[in-house]
Amino acid sequence: MTIQELMERANMKESGLALAWLKDAFHLLQSNSTEDLKTVKYNIIDGERDYLIPQDMIALNNISVKDTSDDKYKRIRRLTVQPITSEDTDPE
């Protein structure tokens, strides 16, 4: 279907507005779809704080930790507020 046919069906006269709506629709479709979803698992090491993430990662959907007491994965919630941080000014 061409843009002209879409404009005729929608009874529109302005091609610029029709193009803007189509571009918005395509961006909305692209942002709502998940492509190339991967799962990466790491073992938690006592005292280790930082873990490597894949270099091709674009977005992080969720983090889960396996609870050994009931053998199920528990999702870690995202913070709703910015954590309180302070600068360490102690020279020692």
C-alpha positions as CSV (number, residue, x, y, z in Angstrom):
1,M,0.0,0.0,0.0
2,T,1.3,3.4,-0.9
3,I,1.2,6.6,1.1
4,Q,-1.2,8.0,-1.4
5,E,-3.6,5.1,-0.9
6,L,-3.3,5.5,2.9
7,M,-4.1,9.2,2.6
8,E,-7.1,8.5,0.4
9,R,-8.5,6.0,3.0
10,A,-7.9,8.4,5.9
11,N,-9.3,11.3,3.8
12,M,-6.2,13.4,4.4
13,K,-4.9,16.1,2.1
14,E,-1.6,16.9,3.9
15,S,1.2,14.5,2.9
16,G,3.6,15.9,5.5
17,L,1.2,15.1,8.3
18,A,0.6,11.6,6.9
19,L,4.3,10.9,6.8
20,A,4.8,12.1,10.3
21,W,2.0,9.8,11.6
22,L,3.5,6.9,9.7
23,K,7.0,7.5,11.1
24,D,5.6,7.7,14.6
25,A,3.7,4.5,14.1
26,F,6.8,2.7,12.9
27,H,8.9,4.0,15.8
28,L,6.2,2.9,18.2
29,L,6.1,-0.6,16.7
30,Q,9.9,-0.9,16.8
31,S,10.1,0.3,20.5
32,N,7.4,-2.2,21.6
33,S,9.0,-5.2,20.1
34,T,11.8,-7.2,21.7
35,E,14.4,-8.5,19.3
36,D,17.3,-10.9,19.9
37,L,16.4,-11.5,23.6
38,K,19.2,-13.4,25.4
39,T,19.5,-14.8,28.9
40,V,22.9,-14.7,30.7
41,K,23.6,-16.5,33.9
42,Y,26.4,-15.9,36.4
43,N,27.3,-17.5,39.7
44,I,27.3,-15.1,42.6
45,I,30.7,-15.0,44.3
46,D,31.0,-13.9,47.9
47,G,32.6,-10.5,48.1
48,E,32.3,-9.8,44.4
49,R,30.3,-6.7,43.6
50,D,30.8,-6.1,39.8
51,Y,30.0,-8.6,37.1
52,L,30.7,-8.3,33.4
53,I,27.7,-7.8,31.1
54,P,27.7,-8.7,27.4
55,Q,29.2,-6.0,25.1
56,D,26.3,-6.2,22.6
57,M,23.6,-5.6,25.3
58,I,21.3,-2.7,24.7
59,A,18.8,-2.9,27.6
60,L,18.6,-4.9,30.8
61,N,15.0,-6.3,31.3
62,N,15.4,-7.8,34.7
63,I,17.7,-9.5,37.3
64,S,16.8,-12.7,39.1
65,V,18.6,-14.6,41.9
66,K,18.1,-18.3,42.6
67,D,16.9,-18.9,46.1
68,T,18.5,-22.1,47.3
69,S,15.9,-22.7,50.0
70,D,13.0,-23.3,47.6
71,D,15.0,-23.7,44.3
72,K,13.1,-20.8,42.6
73,Y,14.4,-17.6,40.9
74,K,13.4,-14.4,42.7
75,R,13.3,-11.1,40.7
76,I,15.2,-8.2,42.1
77,R,13.1,-5.0,42.0
78,R,14.3,-1.8,40.4
79,L,14.9,1.2,42.7
80,T,12.1,3.7,42.5
81,V,14.2,6.5,43.9
82,Q,17.8,7.5,43.4
83,P,20.0,5.9,46.1
84,I,21.6,8.2,48.6
85,T,25.3,8.5,48.0
86,S,28.0,10.5,49.8
87,E,31.6,11.3,49.0
88,D,34.2,9.7,51.2
89,T,36.3,12.6,52.5
90,D,38.2,10.6,55.1
91,P,41.9,10.6,54.0
92,E,42.6,7.2,55.6
